[in-house]
Amino acid sequence: MTSAAAADPGFTLNDIEIGLRIHEALAHHARAMRGALISYTDLLTLARSLHPRDAALGRAVPVGIGMKLQFVTGFCIAHGYPDLACLAVNPASMRPYPGYRGEWEAERRAVAGIDWAAAAPALDAHAAMARAAVPARLKPRKERPADVAWYAYFCSHRSACEKVAPQDKQEIINLIMAGLDPDTALRRVLAAKTDFSETD
């Protein structure tokens, strides 16, 4: 199986920042809904309702959520918490993202009982370490130059881009804005799209 992590294993600043918002939304959902599942789309909607002025979050799309959930999982594992990302499910399969490896039913119950607000200092420290690990070559770009870079790549690689849907394009632009080159961004999105479409 090809996975998003195999295509590009490193976090971008966008993955980390949106990952923080996703963590907050999942913690809110776990507390309010006592461990009920939430689809990727509904999770992004909830995160946006908590941060309505966050432009990067406003551009986030479900196909790009895997790396953000991996950030959440990484924090939970590193600090001995049950994996909060277990609540987020692919609407096609109603299962957690492919990188999830925990005991699903047990973790769903466990995350509802955690005081996630008390984890905030550890989460902030984890995010700071993750930001420091982002390669210096990944320089953030504005949306317009990222769009121009993608268009130039698309024009010279049309056959490689034939399966790119509008949401895929948005995530590619997000990744280019986060500093990835168009080819790496395309590979990461196509791998994520494979993961996203899995139903088993």
N, C-alpha and C positions, 0 to 999 in steps of 0.2 A: 504494500500500500504506500502510495506517495502521500506525504503529509506536508502541511504548511511549514512545520518545523524543519523538515528535511530540505525544503527549498531555500529557507533562510532562517537559520536558528537564532539569530540575534534579535534582541529587542531594539526598537527605535524609540526615540523620545515620545512619539505619538502613542506607541503601544503602552508605555509606562503611564503617561498622563491619562489616557482613556482607561487604562487598566485601573487606575486609582478611582476614577468615576464609577466604573463598573463594580469595583469592590464595594464602594459606598452604596450603590443601588442594590446590590445583592444582599448586603447586610440589612438594609432597610426592609427589603422584601422578606428575608428570613425571619426578621422580628415580627413584621406585620402579618405574614401569611403562614407562619409556623412551619417553614420548610417546604412549602408547596413549590412546584416547578414553575419556571417562567421561560417563555420562548426568547430567543435572541432578539427578535423585533420588539417584544414587550419590554425586555430588559433595557434596550437602548432608549425606548420611550420613557421609561421610568428614570433613567439616568439624566435624560434631557429635562425632565420635569424638575429634578433636583438642581440642575445647573442650566437654566434656560439661556444664559448668555455665553455659553462655552461654544465657540465657533467650531473647534476641532471635533467636539462631541456631536455637534449638529451635522457635520459631514460624515460621521461614522456610519457604516452599513453592516448588516448582519454577516456578510461573507468575510469581513475582516475581523470578526470578533475572537477568533481562535487564539491569536497571540495575546490579546488582552486577558482572556481567561487563563492562559498559561502564566501570565504575570500574577494573577490572583492565586492560582495554584501554587506557584513558587513561594509566594509570601506565606501561605498557610502551612506548607510543608516545612519551610525554614523555621517557623516559629511554633510548631507543634499544634496547630489548629486543625480541626476537620476542614476539608476542602470546600470552601464556600462556592466555588465554581460549579459544584455538582448540581446546583439548582437551575443553572442555565441549560436549556435544551434546544437542540436543533428541531425546528418545527416539522421537518420531513420525517424524522425518526423518533422524536420525543425521547431522545437519549442525550447524555452529556457530550461535549465535544470529544473528538477522537483521542486527544491527549489525556483524557481523564482516566485514572487507573485505580481509583479508590473503591471502597465498599459502599456502593451507591445508596442503598436504603439506610444503612447505619449513619452515613455522613449527612444525609438529608435530615434525619432526626437530630443529629448532634449540632448542626450549624444553627438550628433554631434556638438552641439553649445557650449560645455564646453571647457574652457582652462584647460586641464588636467595637463599641466606642472605646473600651479599655485597650483595644489593640491599636488605636490610632498612632501612638508614639512609635511603636515597632513598625507599623506600616510606613510611616514617614521615613524612618531610617532605612527600611528596605528599599523604598523608592529612590532615596538619595544614592544608595550603593548601586542600584540598577542604572541610574542616570550616569554615574561615574564610569560604568562599564560600557556605555554606548561608544562605539568607535568615533574618534575625532573626525574621521572622513565623512560621517553622516551629518552634513550641514543642512539644517532646515532651509526650505525655500518657501517663497510666497506661492499662492495658488496659480497666478497667471504664468510665471515661468515654468512651473511644474506641468501645467496644461500644454504649454508650447513644447516642452521636452517630450511629453507623451505623444503629441500629434506628430512630431517629426519621427519618432520611433515607429508609430503606427503606420505612417506612410511608407516607410521602407521595410516593414515586416508584416504586411497585411495578412499573409497566410497564417502566421503564428498568432495573430490577434483575432482570428475569425470567430472564436468562441467567447469573446469578451462582450458581456452584456452591459447595460448602463450602470448597474450597481457595481459590477466588476471594475468598470472604468473609474468610477468614483473612488473605489479603494486603491486603485493603481495611482491615481492623482494624490490621494492621501499619503501613500508610501513614498512617492517622489518628493512630496512636500517635506516628508520626514528625513529625506536625504538619500534614499535608495536610487540607483540608476533605473531607467525604464525596463531594462531586461530583467533585472532582479525583482523589480516590483511585479512585472507580469508573471514570472515564474512563481512568486509567492502567492499571488492571487489565484492562479490556475490550480496550484496545489491545495489552497484553502477551499476553492470551489469543489474540488474532488471530495475533500473531507466533508464539506457542507452538504453535498448531495447524497452522502452515504445513508443508507436506511437500516443497516443492521447493527 
